Amino acid sequence: MKTLLLLIVAGALILTTSGCATTRHGSDVSGRCRETTLAGHDLGRLAILARMVRDGGIPNAAEKEDAAARAAAAALTAQGTATLVAADSLVTGLALPWPDAGDAELAAAARASGIDTVAVLTITEYTGKLHLGLPALWGTETSYRYELRLLDVKTGHLLLDARRFGQRGGPFLVRGLDDLHADFQNDLNELVRGKQAS
């Protein structure tokens, strides 16, 4: 009898919580392209500097940093207004490591390298989690948090300064690294098209 009661309770928990995914997004965007879409804006020769802040203990940080940089390149060049160039000459032209350089130093080094726009992508969260416990017996969640800044090298204007995050998951939902990459790519695409995170 106890076994039957336990099975009924477990079944009720599974039925009431299965498929209940939650999604959260947030966005704070400023810069010259805040009110207008970045899509269609001529970015010219574009260099992307990407880094994953590793103090958060992000597993496989180097692999995820590469994936995030590729996602940014795809989003920023998709409209055909930017030509992606290597950032090597920009980085070597700086007197200090690029994460420590300010906008003026980045603009001067980029100008000397023939670069028109510098994109600085800083990722502070890019993870997946597995939750075990009651009332749901298990569930997964993926989340990202990043800042994307676009600097117009000729004018020194900050075209875009965006801080965004996204989180998706829930009980009995299977989410993996491919899902995290897709969510991050979609968010970058929406940002470039001028859509605020919902």
Phi and psi restraints in degrees (value plus and minus 20) as a CYANA .aco file:
   2 LYS   PHI     -83.5   -43.5
   2 LYS   PSI     -57.7   -17.7
   3 THR   PHI     -84.1   -44.1
   3 THR   PSI     -62.6   -22.6
   4 LEU   PHI     -83.1   -43.1
   4 LEU   PSI     -64.2   -24.2
   5 LEU   PHI     -82.8   -42.8
   5 LEU   PSI     -61.5   -21.5
   6 LEU   PHI     -84.0   -44.0
   6 LEU   PSI     -60.9   -20.9
   7 LEU   PHI     -85.4   -45.4
   7 LEU   PSI     -58.7   -18.7
   8 ILE   PHI     -85.1   -45.1
   8 ILE   PSI     -64.7   -24.7
   9 VAL   PHI     -84.1   -44.1
   9 VAL   PSI     -64.6   -24.6
  10 ALA   PHI     -83.2   -43.2
  10 ALA   PSI     -61.7   -21.7
  11 GLY   PHI     -83.1   -43.1
  11 GLY   PSI     -61.5   -21.5
  12 ALA   PHI     -83.9   -43.9
  12 ALA   PSI     -61.2   -21.2
  13 LEU   PHI     -83.1   -43.1
  13 LEU   PSI     -62.5   -22.5
  14 ILE   PHI     -84.2   -44.2
  14 ILE   PSI     -65.3   -25.3
  15 LEU   PHI     -86.7   -46.7
  15 LEU   PSI     -56.4   -16.4
  16 THR   PHI    -100.4   -60.4
  16 THR   PSI     -39.9     0.1
  17 THR   PHI    -133.1   -93.1
  17 THR   PSI     -28.4    11.6
  18 SER   PHI     -92.5   -52.5
  18 SER   PSI     120.1   160.1
  19 GLY   PHI      54.9    94.9
  19 GLY   PSI      -7.6    32.4
  20 CYS   PHI    -114.4   -74.4
  20 CYS   PSI      55.9    95.9
  21 ALA   PHI    -100.4   -60.4
  21 ALA   PSI     122.7   162.7
  22 THR   PHI    -135.1   -95.1
  22 THR   PSI     124.4   164.4
  23 THR   PHI    -151.7  -111.7
  23 THR   PSI     111.1   151.1
  24 ARG   PHI    -149.3  -109.3
  24 ARG   PSI     118.9   158.9
  25 HIS   PHI    -156.6  -116.6
  25 HIS   PSI     133.8   173.8
  26 GLY   PHI    -169.6  -129.6
  26 GLY   PSI     132.9   172.9
  27 SER   PHI    -173.8  -133.8
  27 SER   PSI     119.9   159.9
  28 ASP   PHI    -157.2  -117.2
  28 ASP   PSI      90.2   130.2
  29 VAL   PHI    -141.8  -101.8
  29 VAL   PSI     113.8   153.8
  30 SER   PHI    -160.5  -120.5
  30 SER   PSI    -198.7  -158.7
  31 GLY   PHI      87.9   127.9
  31 GLY   PSI     157.7   197.7
  32 ARG   PHI     -84.5   -44.5
  32 ARG   PSI     -46.0    -6.0
  33 CYS   PHI    -117.9   -77.9
  33 CYS   PSI       1.4    41.4
  34 ARG   PHI     -85.7   -45.7
  34 ARG   PSI     -67.0   -27.0
  35 GLU   PHI    -109.1   -69.1
  35 GLU   PSI     -38.0     2.0
  36 THR   PHI    -137.6   -97.6
  36 THR   PSI     142.0   182.0
  37 THR   PHI     -93.7   -53.7
  37 THR   PSI     126.5   166.5
  38 LEU   PHI     -96.3   -56.3
  38 LEU   PSI     -46.5    -6.5
  39 ALA   PHI     -81.4   -41.4
  39 ALA   PSI     113.3   153.3
  40 GLY   PHI      72.2   112.2
  40 GLY   PSI     -36.8     3.2
  41 HIS   PHI     -94.7   -54.7
  41 HIS   PSI     107.7   147.7
  42 ASP   PHI     -93.0   -53.0
  42 ASP   PSI      88.4   128.4
  43 LEU   PHI    -111.1   -71.1
  43 LEU   PSI     -34.0     6.0
  44 GLY   PHI      43.4    83.4
  44 GLY   PSI    -158.8  -118.8
  45 ARG   PHI     -99.5   -59.5
  45 ARG   PSI      96.1   136.1
  46 LEU   PHI    -131.6   -91.6
  46 LEU   PSI     108.7   148.7
  47 ALA   PHI    -134.1   -94.1
  47 ALA   PSI     115.9   155.9
  48 ILE   PHI    -133.2   -93.2
  48 ILE   PSI     105.6   145.6
  49 LEU   PHI    -128.5   -88.5
  49 LEU   PSI      97.8   137.8
  50 ALA   PHI    -144.7  -104.7
  50 ALA   PSI     121.7   161.7
  51 ARG   PHI    -169.7  -129.7
  51 ARG   PSI     128.6   168.6
  52 MET   PHI    -127.0   -87.0
  52 MET   PSI      99.3   139.3
  53 VAL   PHI     -92.5   -52.5
  53 VAL   PSI      96.3   136.3
  54 ARG   PHI    -112.6   -72.6
  54 ARG   PSI     -18.8    21.2
  55 ASP   PHI     -84.4   -44.4
  55 ASP   PSI     -43.0    -3.0
  56 GLY   PHI     -97.5   -57.5
  56 GLY   PSI     -18.5    21.5
  57 GLY   PHI      49.0    89.0
  57 GLY   PSI      23.4    63.4
  58 ILE   PHI     -94.2   -54.2
  58 ILE   PSI      97.4   137.4
  59 PRO   PHI     -87.0   -47.0
  59 PRO   PSI     125.5   165.5
  60 ASN   PHI      34.2    74.2
  60 ASN   PSI      23.0    63.0
  61 ALA   PHI     -79.9   -39.9
  61 ALA   PSI     -61.9   -21.9
  62 ALA   PHI     -83.6   -43.6
  62 ALA   PSI     -64.0   -24.0
  63 GLU   PHI     -82.8   -42.8
  63 GLU   PSI     -63.3   -23.3
  64 LYS   PHI     -89.1   -49.1
  64 LYS   PSI     -55.5   -15.5
  65 GLU   PHI     -82.3   -42.3
  65 GLU   PSI     -63.7   -23.7
  66 ASP   PHI     -82.3   -42.3
  66 ASP   PSI     -64.0   -24.0
  67 ALA   PHI     -83.2   -43.2
  67 ALA   PSI     -60.7   -20.7
  68 ALA   PHI     -86.1   -46.1
  68 ALA   PSI     -59.9   -19.9
  69 ALA   PHI     -84.4   -44.4
  69 ALA   PSI     -60.8   -20.8
  70 ARG   PHI     -84.4   -44.4
  70 ARG   PSI     -58.4   -18.4
  71 ALA   PHI     -84.4   -44.4
  71 ALA   PSI     -62.1   -22.1
  72 ALA   PHI     -84.5   -44.5
  72 ALA   PSI     -62.1   -22.1
  73 ALA   PHI     -82.0   -42.0
  73 ALA   PSI     -63.3   -23.3
  74 ALA   PHI     -83.5   -43.5
  74 ALA   PSI     -63.4   -23.4
  75 ALA   PHI     -88.0   -48.0
  75 ALA   PSI     -62.4   -22.4
  76 LEU   PHI     -98.3   -58.3
  76 LEU   PSI     -42.3    -2.3
  77 THR   PHI    -121.7   -81.7
  77 THR   PSI     -24.6    15.4
  78 ALA   PHI     -83.0   -43.0
  78 ALA   PSI     -48.9    -8.9
  79 GLN   PHI    -103.8   -63.8
  79 GLN   PSI     -25.0    15.0
  80 GLY   PHI      58.0    98.0
  80 GLY   PSI      -5.4    34.6
  81 THR   PHI    -125.3   -85.3
  81 THR   PSI     -12.5    27.5
  82 ALA   PHI    -159.3  -119.3
  82 ALA   PSI     124.1   164.1
  83 THR   PHI    -134.8   -94.8
  83 THR   PSI      98.0   138.0
  84 LEU   PHI     -93.3   -53.3
  84 LEU   PSI     109.5   149.5
  85 VAL   PHI    -145.8  -105.8
  85 VAL   PSI     135.1   175.1
  86 ALA   PHI     -86.4   -46.4
  86 ALA   PSI     124.2   164.2
  87 ALA   PHI    -111.6   -71.6
  87 ALA   PSI     -14.1    25.9
  88 ASP   PHI     -77.5   -37.5
  88 ASP   PSI     -67.9   -27.9
  89 SER   PHI     -86.8   -46.8
  89 SER   PSI     -52.2   -12.2
  90 LEU   PHI     -85.3   -45.3
  90 LEU   PSI     -66.8   -26.8
  91 VAL   PHI     -85.8   -45.8
  91 VAL   PSI     -61.9   -21.9
  92 THR   PHI     -91.1   -51.1
  92 THR   PSI     -41.6    -1.6
  93 GLY   PHI    -100.6   -60.6
  93 GLY   PSI     -25.2    14.8
  94 LEU   PHI    -109.6   -69.6
  94 LEU   PSI     125.9   165.9
  95 ALA   PHI    -100.9   -60.9
  95 ALA   PSI     -34.4     5.6
  96 LEU   PHI    -157.9  -117.9
  96 LEU   PSI     147.4   187.4
  97 PRO   PHI     -77.1   -37.1
  97 PRO   PSI     121.4   161.4
  98 TRP   PHI     -79.5   -39.5
  98 TRP   PSI     -53.7   -13.7
  99 PRO   PHI     -82.6   -42.6
  99 PRO   PSI     -42.4    -2.4
 100 ASP   PHI    -111.7   -71.7
 100 ASP   PSI     -29.1    10.9
 101 ALA   PHI     -98.6   -58.6
 101 ALA   PSI     122.4   162.4
 102 GLY   PHI    -107.3   -67.3
 102 GLY   PSI     159.0   199.0
 103 ASP   PHI     -81.1   -41.1
 103 ASP   PSI     -60.0   -20.0
 104 ALA   PHI     -84.0   -44.0
 104 ALA   PSI     -62.9   -22.9
 105 GLU   PHI     -86.6   -46.6
 105 GLU   PSI     -61.7   -21.7
 106 LEU   PHI     -82.9   -42.9
 106 LEU   PSI     -63.5   -23.5
 107 ALA   PHI     -83.6   -43.6
 107 ALA   PSI     -63.4   -23.4
 108 ALA   PHI     -84.2   -44.2
 108 ALA   PSI     -65.6   -25.6
 109 ALA   PHI     -86.2   -46.2
 109 ALA   PSI     -58.0   -18.0
 110 ALA   PHI     -88.0   -48.0
 110 ALA   PSI     -62.4   -22.4
 111 ARG   PHI     -78.0   -38.0
 111 ARG   PSI     -65.4   -25.4
 112 ALA   PHI     -85.4   -45.4
 112 ALA   PSI     -44.0    -4.0
 113 SER   PHI    -115.0   -75.0
 113 SER   PSI     -19.9    20.1
 114 GLY   PHI      56.3    96.3
 114 GLY   PSI       5.1    45.1
 115 ILE   PHI    -118.0   -78.0
 115 ILE   PSI     118.2   158.2
 116 ASP   PHI    -112.2   -72.2
 116 ASP   PSI     -56.4   -16.4
 117 THR   PHI    -157.5  -117.5
 117 THR   PSI     118.2   158.2
 118 VAL   PHI    -135.4   -95.4
 118 VAL   PSI     107.6   147.6
 119 ALA   PHI    -127.1   -87.1
 119 ALA   PSI     106.9   146.9
 120 VAL   PHI    -134.4   -94.4
 120 VAL   PSI      94.0   134.0
 121 LEU   PHI    -131.0   -91.0
 121 LEU   PSI      98.7   138.7
 122 THR   PHI    -138.7   -98.7
 122 THR   PSI      99.1   139.1
 123 ILE   PHI    -126.2   -86.2
 123 ILE   PSI     104.2   144.2
 124 THR   PHI    -127.3   -87.3
 124 THR   PSI     -33.5     6.5
 125 GLU   PHI    -170.0  -130.0
 125 GLU   PSI     113.1   153.1
 126 TYR   PHI    -181.2  -141.2
 126 TYR   PSI      57.4    97.4
 127 THR   PHI    -159.2  -119.2
 127 THR   PSI     146.8   186.8
 128 GLY   PHI    -147.1  -107.1
 128 GLY   PSI     129.9   169.9
 129 LYS   PHI    -155.6  -115.6
 129 LYS   PSI     127.6   167.6
 130 LEU   PHI    -132.1   -92.1
 130 LEU   PSI     105.9   145.9
 131 HIS   PHI    -127.6   -87.6
 131 HIS   PSI     113.7   153.7
 132 LEU   PHI    -145.1  -105.1
 132 LEU   PSI     115.5   155.5
 133 GLY   PHI     130.1   170.1
 133 GLY   PSI    -192.1  -152.1
 134 LEU   PHI    -124.3   -84.3
 134 LEU   PSI     133.8   173.8
 135 PRO   PHI     -94.1   -54.1
 135 PRO   PSI     -50.2   -10.2
 136 ALA   PHI    -101.6   -61.6
 136 ALA   PSI     120.6   160.6
 137 LEU   PHI     -95.5   -55.5
 137 LEU   PSI     -51.4   -11.4
 138 TRP   PHI    -182.1  -142.1
 138 TRP   PSI     142.3   182.3
 139 GLY   PHI    -192.2  -152.2
 139 GLY   PSI     142.4   182.4
 140 THR   PHI    -145.8  -105.8
 140 THR   PSI     141.9   181.9
 141 GLU   PHI    -171.4  -131.4
 141 GLU   PSI     118.8   158.8
 142 THR   PHI    -140.7  -100.7
 142 THR   PSI     127.9   167.9
 143 SER   PHI    -171.6  -131.6
 143 SER   PSI     131.0   171.0
 144 TYR   PHI    -160.5  -120.5
 144 TYR   PSI     134.7   174.7
 145 ARG   PHI    -169.2  -129.2
 145 ARG   PSI     108.6   148.6
 146 TYR   PHI    -171.1  -131.1
 146 TYR   PSI     145.9   185.9
 147 GLU   PHI    -147.0  -107.0
 147 GLU   PSI     113.4   153.4
 148 LEU   PHI    -145.3  -105.3
 148 LEU   PSI     102.6   142.6
 149 ARG   PHI    -139.6   -99.6
 149 ARG   PSI     115.5   155.5
 150 LEU   PHI    -139.3   -99.3
 150 LEU   PSI     104.2   144.2
 151 LEU   PHI    -133.3   -93.3
 151 LEU   PSI     103.5   143.5
 152 ASP   PHI     -99.4   -59.4
 152 ASP   PSI      93.7   133.7
 153 VAL   PHI     -88.0   -48.0
 153 VAL   PSI     -58.7   -18.7
 154 LYS   PHI     -86.5   -46.5
 154 LYS   PSI     -65.8   -25.8
 155 THR   PHI    -113.8   -73.8
 155 THR   PSI     -41.5    -1.5
 156 GLY   PHI      61.1   101.1
 156 GLY   PSI     -17.8    22.2
 157 HIS   PHI     -93.6   -53.6
 157 HIS   PSI     125.6   165.6
 158 LEU   PHI    -107.6   -67.6
 158 LEU   PSI      87.8   127.8
 159 LEU   PHI     -92.3   -52.3
 159 LEU   PSI     -55.8   -15.8
 160 LEU   PHI    -171.9  -131.9
 160 LEU   PSI     116.0   156.0
 161 ASP   PHI    -158.6  -118.6
 161 ASP   PSI      77.2   117.2
 162 ALA   PHI    -139.9   -99.9
 162 ALA   PSI     114.6   154.6
 163 ARG   PHI    -139.9   -99.9
 163 ARG   PSI     101.6   141.6
 164 ARG   PHI    -157.9  -117.9
 164 ARG   PSI     137.3   177.3
 165 PHE   PHI    -166.9  -126.9
 165 PHE   PSI     138.7   178.7
 166 GLY   PHI    -169.7  -129.7
 166 GLY   PSI     127.4   167.4
 167 GLN   PHI    -167.0  -127.0
 167 GLN   PSI     114.5   154.5
 168 ARG   PHI    -164.8  -124.8
 168 ARG   PSI     118.6   158.6
 169 GLY   PHI     148.0   188.0
 169 GLY   PSI    -194.4  -154.4
 170 GLY   PHI     143.1   183.1
 170 GLY   PSI     156.7   196.7
 171 PRO   PHI     -84.7   -44.7
 171 PRO   PSI     118.2   158.2
 172 PHE   PHI      38.7    78.7
 172 PHE   PSI       4.8    44.8
 173 LEU   PHI    -128.6   -88.6
 173 LEU   PSI     109.4   149.4
 174 VAL   PHI    -119.3   -79.3
 174 VAL   PSI      97.6   137.6
 175 ARG   PHI    -150.2  -110.2
 175 ARG   PSI     115.8   155.8
 176 GLY   PHI    -148.3  -108.3
 176 GLY   PSI    -187.2  -147.2
 177 LEU   PHI     -84.0   -44.0
 177 LEU   PSI     -57.5   -17.5
 178 ASP   PHI     -82.4   -42.4
 178 ASP   PSI     -58.3   -18.3
 179 ASP   PHI     -85.3   -45.3
 179 ASP   PSI     -60.8   -20.8
 180 LEU   PHI     -82.9   -42.9
 180 LEU   PSI     -66.0   -26.0
 181 HIS   PHI     -79.3   -39.3
 181 HIS   PSI     -63.8   -23.8
 182 ALA   PHI     -85.1   -45.1
 182 ALA   PSI     -63.1   -23.1
 183 ASP   PHI     -82.3   -42.3
 183 ASP   PSI     -62.6   -22.6
 184 PHE   PHI     -84.3   -44.3
 184 PHE   PSI     -64.5   -24.5
 185 GLN   PHI     -81.7   -41.7
 185 GLN   PSI     -65.1   -25.1
 186 ASN   PHI     -81.9   -41.9
 186 ASN   PSI     -60.3   -20.3
 187 ASP   PHI     -85.1   -45.1
 187 ASP   PSI     -63.2   -23.2
 188 LEU   PHI     -81.9   -41.9
 188 LEU   PSI     -61.9   -21.9
 189 ASN   PHI     -80.9   -40.9
 189 ASN   PSI     -63.3   -23.3
 190 GLU   PHI     -83.8   -43.8
 190 GLU   PSI     -59.7   -19.7
 191 LEU   PHI     -82.4   -42.4
 191 LEU   PSI     -65.1   -25.1
 192 VAL   PHI     -84.6   -44.6
 192 VAL   PSI     -57.0   -17.0
 193 ARG   PHI     -97.8   -57.8
 193 ARG   PSI     -24.7    15.3
 194 GLY   PHI      70.6   110.6
 194 GLY   PSI      -7.3    32.7
 195 LYS   PHI    -109.5   -69.5
 195 LYS   PSI     113.8   153.8
 196 GLN   PHI     -97.0   -57.0
 196 GLN   PSI     129.2   169.2
 197 ALA   PHI     -85.7   -45.7
 197 ALA   PSI     116.2   156.2
